[in-house]
């Protein structure tokens, strides 16, 4: 868990450092040149910088120990802050870029000192590629033999793929901005600069929608992987005195915090002491086999109870 937390922090800090430098350069360039695409990219990088700060805050909040008001810990808070990041990408990134782009298309003005844009966009692509590589390297460790989309859908730690998606959207936005500036300059069509800003808004909106969908799924309580559930069932079925499994429920309270609740039928001929020993054995075995499972609750029933309930 500590390794995963450290990797997430490293990825976020790398992205934050790059985005702060890039945002400042883009704002200066947009003021000097009047480019709508450059201004949209400056807003994009500024929003990304704020997002990285929120992710760091979320990691810190989620790492707090359980207490009386949150007996299962604060792990779910990380998912909340990822959802906030998605809202900010859409609200402050996509909407502002869209408004700026539409305004520039309606009232096109030639971009001044276009060489400044070329230089800033080129350097931004270099910095963004470095940040993207750090995020991709950590994300690749999580992928294994899975495909990208499957790995994102299965991942319970949204911080790394959130930064990776932000950086991917940033690179696409930079390419669109570069094309918009270059075409508007070469073809003497300033409206293309605004069209590039609208394209950046679309990229940001898609990124925000995907992150929002993934984080709300985690925030509302996702179960552990099917193979984890099958492993729990196998351990419970092989425990002494267990004659049936009624239900196995799991829920993630954080990337490495899983709760497991089992309802088991026990042989009604064994003693309460034997049942207690079997429950303790099940709990130890589950936590040993699946270290991410931090809490195990077992409801013990005997066969007569189960028949009467039915």
Secondary structure by P-SEA (a helix, b strand, c coil): caaaaaaaaaaaaaaaaaaaaaaaaaaaaaaacccaaaaaaaaaaaaaaaaaaaaaaaaaaaaccccccccccccaaaaaaaaaaaaaaaaccaaaaaaaaaaaaacccccccaaaaaaaaaaaaaaaaaaaaaaaaaaaaaaccccaaaaaaacccaaaaaaaaaaaaaaaaaaaaaaaaaaaaaaccaaaaaaaaaaaaaaaaaaaaaaaaaaaaaaacccccaaaaaaaaaaaaaccccccccbbbbbbccccbbbbbbbbbccccccaaaaaaaaaaaaaaaaaacccccbbbbbbbcaaaaaaac
